[in-house]
């Protein structure tokens, strides 16, 4: 996995989302985040994260619920301070973790796909439709794609949530699932209402 990154999405960029208020996120995202923290760090670190002040649920989440995305931001900030790992790195790592867990739980999402770029082209048209069947109240980001060549895809993320690094992690997790190497570059162009990041994903045949 090679990255060419043209922006930084750390705490400064996350802070303004608190002014906008929370947007519903799937409960399974929260429960998988809790699982990742416990697996990769420790029970004590998880306790610190769940004790983050001002969480809307006091740190209690279920996979079938819907929760404010600001809770996730607060917990990631706490985790970053606790383990001394940059926020972007944690969010991206969580995206990789989450892709594998979602595919294991819902294999229908990758049925009839055998290529990372082909799969990414179906996010809005197929995958999100399947997600909405399972979680009808979900507020999902929008993805638009353009195939630049057989081995190169441009994908734009647009959302009210500042989680383009989560999308990056999901892309990386997707490549791992299909056992393909990719090079990813990205740049952001946010507005007051939406976060927007354009990714260029290229298949790599090195090694």
C-alpha positions in Angstrom: 0.0 0.0 0.0 1.5 3.3 -1.1 -0.1 6.6 -0.1 0.3 10.1 -1.5 -1.5 12.4 0.9 -2.2 16.1 0.2 -4.0 17.1 3.3 -4.2 16.5 7.1 -7.5 15.5 8.8 -6.4 15.6 12.4 -8.0 17.2 15.4 -8.1 20.7 13.9 -10.3 19.5 11.1 -12.5 17.5 13.4 -13.3 20.2 15.8 -15.8 22.1 13.7 -18.1 19.1 13.5 -19.1 19.8 17.1 -20.6 23.1 16.0 -22.7 21.3 13.3 -24.1 18.7 15.7 -24.3 14.9 15.5 -25.3 12.9 12.4 -26.5 9.4 13.0 -24.0 6.6 12.6 -24.6 2.9 12.6 -24.3 1.2 16.0 -22.2 -1.6 14.4 -19.5 1.0 13.7 -19.3 1.8 17.4 -19.3 -1.8 18.6 -16.6 -2.7 16.1 -14.6 0.4 17.2 -14.9 -0.8 20.8 -13.7 -4.3 19.7 -10.7 -3.0 17.9 -9.6 -0.9 20.8 -9.9 -3.9 23.1 -8.0 -6.2 20.7 -5.2 -3.8 19.7 -4.6 -2.0 23.0 -6.0 -3.2 26.3 -9.1 -3.3 28.5 -7.7 -0.4 30.5 -7.4 1.7 27.3 -10.9 0.8 26.4 -12.2 1.8 29.8 -10.5 5.2 29.3 -12.1 5.6 25.9 -15.6 4.7 27.1 -15.2 7.1 30.0 -14.7 10.0 27.6 -16.8 12.9 28.9 -20.0 14.0 27.3 -20.7 10.9 25.3 -24.4 10.8 24.4 -24.8 7.2 25.8 -22.3 7.3 28.6 -20.2 4.8 26.6 -22.9 2.1 26.0 -23.5 1.1 22.4 -25.3 -1.7 20.6 -24.8 -2.9 17.0 -28.5 -2.2 16.1 -28.6 1.3 17.4 -27.9 4.7 15.8 -25.6 7.2 17.5 -24.2 10.7 17.0 -21.0 10.7 15.0 -19.6 13.3 17.5 -19.4 10.4 20.0 -17.0 8.6 17.7 -14.9 11.7 17.3 -14.7 12.3 21.0 -13.6 8.6 21.6 -11.0 8.7 18.8 -9.5 11.9 20.3 -9.3 10.3 23.7 -7.8 7.1 22.2 -5.2 9.2 20.4 -4.2 11.0 23.5 -4.1 7.8 25.5 -1.9 5.7 23.2 0.0 8.6 21.6 -1.0 7.7 18.0 -2.1 10.3 15.5 -5.9 10.6 15.0 -5.7 10.0 11.2 -3.7 6.8 11.7 -6.3 5.4 14.2 -9.3 6.2 12.0 -7.6 4.7 9.0 -6.6 1.6 10.9 -10.2 1.3 12.1 -11.4 1.4 8.5 -9.3 -1.5 7.7 -10.6 -3.4 10.7 -14.2 -2.5 9.9 -14.1 -3.7 6.3 -13.0 -7.2 7.3 -15.6 -7.4 10.0 -18.5 -6.2 7.7 -17.6 -8.6 4.9 -17.4 -11.5 7.4 -20.8 -10.5 8.8 -22.4 -9.6 5.5 -20.7 -11.6 2.7 -23.4 -10.6 0.3 -21.7 -7.2 0.1 -18.8 -8.7 -2.0 -20.7 -11.3 -3.9 -19.8 -11.6 -7.6 -16.8 -9.3 -7.1 -13.2 -10.3 -7.5 -11.4 -6.9 -8.0 -10.9 -4.0 -5.6 -11.7 -1.3 -8.2 -14.8 -3.1 -9.5 -16.0 -3.4 -6.0 -15.4 0.2 -5.1 -17.4 1.3 -8.2 -20.5 -0.4 -6.6 -20.4 1.4 -3.2 -23.3 3.8 -3.9 -25.3 1.7 -6.4 -25.1 -1.7 -4.7 -23.4 -1.8 -1.3 -25.2 1.2 0.2 -28.6 -0.2 -1.0 -27.9 -3.4 0.8 -26.8 -1.5 4.0 -30.0 0.5 3.9 -32.0 -2.7 3.8 -30.4 -3.7 7.1 -30.2 -0.3 8.6 -33.0 1.9 7.1 -32.2 4.9 9.3 -28.5 5.1 8.4 -27.1 8.4 7.1 -24.5 7.2 4.6 -21.8 9.2 2.8 -22.0 9.6 -0.9 -19.4 8.2 -3.3 -19.0 9.0 -7.0 -16.6 7.2 -9.2 -14.8 7.6 -12.5 -12.8 4.8 -14.1 -9.7 6.6 -15.4 -8.2 3.4 -16.8 -8.6 -0.4 -16.3 -6.1 -0.1 -13.4 -7.1 3.3 -12.0 -10.2 4.6 -10.3 -11.1 8.1 -9.1 -13.6 8.0 -6.1 -15.0 11.1 -4.3 -16.2 10.9 -0.8 -18.8 13.4 0.3 -20.4 13.5 3.8 -21.5 15.7 6.7 -19.0 13.7 8.8 -15.2 14.3 8.7 -14.3 10.6 8.2 -12.5 10.5 4.9 -9.7 8.7 6.7 -12.2 6.0 7.6 -12.9 5.7 3.9 -9.2 5.4 3.2 -9.0 2.6 5.7 -11.9 0.9 4.1 -10.2 1.1 0.7 -7.1 -0.4 2.2 -9.2 -3.1 3.9 -10.9 -3.8 0.6 -7.6 -4.2 -1.2 -6.5 -6.7 1.5 -9.7 -8.6 1.1 -9.2 -9.0 -2.7 -5.4 -9.7 -2.1 -4.4 -6.8 -4.4 -1.8 -4.1 -4.0 -3.0 -0.5 -4.5 -1.4 3.0 -4.5 -3.7 5.7 -3.1 -3.5 9.5 -3.4 -6.1 11.9 -2.1 -6.9 15.5 -1.6 -9.8 17.3 0.2 -11.9 20.3 -0.7 -14.3 20.9 2.2 -17.2 23.4 2.4 -19.1 24.7 5.4 -21.7 22.0 4.9 -19.8 18.9 3.6 -16.5 17.2 3.8 -15.2 16.1 0.4 -12.2 14.0 -0.4 -11.2 12.7 -3.8 -9.2 9.5 -3.9 -7.3 8.1 -6.8 -6.7 4.3 -6.5 -4.3 2.5 -8.8 -3.6 -1.2 -8.9 0.1 -1.9 -8.2 1.9 -4.9 -9.5 5.2 -4.4 -7.7 6.5 -7.5 -6.1 
